């Protein structure tokens, strides 16, 4: 194993974009074999560099979602903080909808 491969740090978080997935795949291949693989992402990287990977990623976008639980408060028929949070979320959406422009200039459509 080469010194560069053994000294390279691992990823601390999951890949979040298609261009990053292409880059990480190419990086792993180059560190393992010292050559670019024969694939579309490698050809774009060889021809256009990192900008080519970012502008035209070959991989599908990766979406990562995580569900985090919360401690439920004791139930009471008079006050439910979950309904308060839901109402606050809808209020944000309604406020955002009222601040949208009602007329879009024709220059924006071009």
Helices and strands as residue ranges (DSSP letters): H 3-7, H 18-33, H 40-48, H 50-55, H 81-98, G 106-109
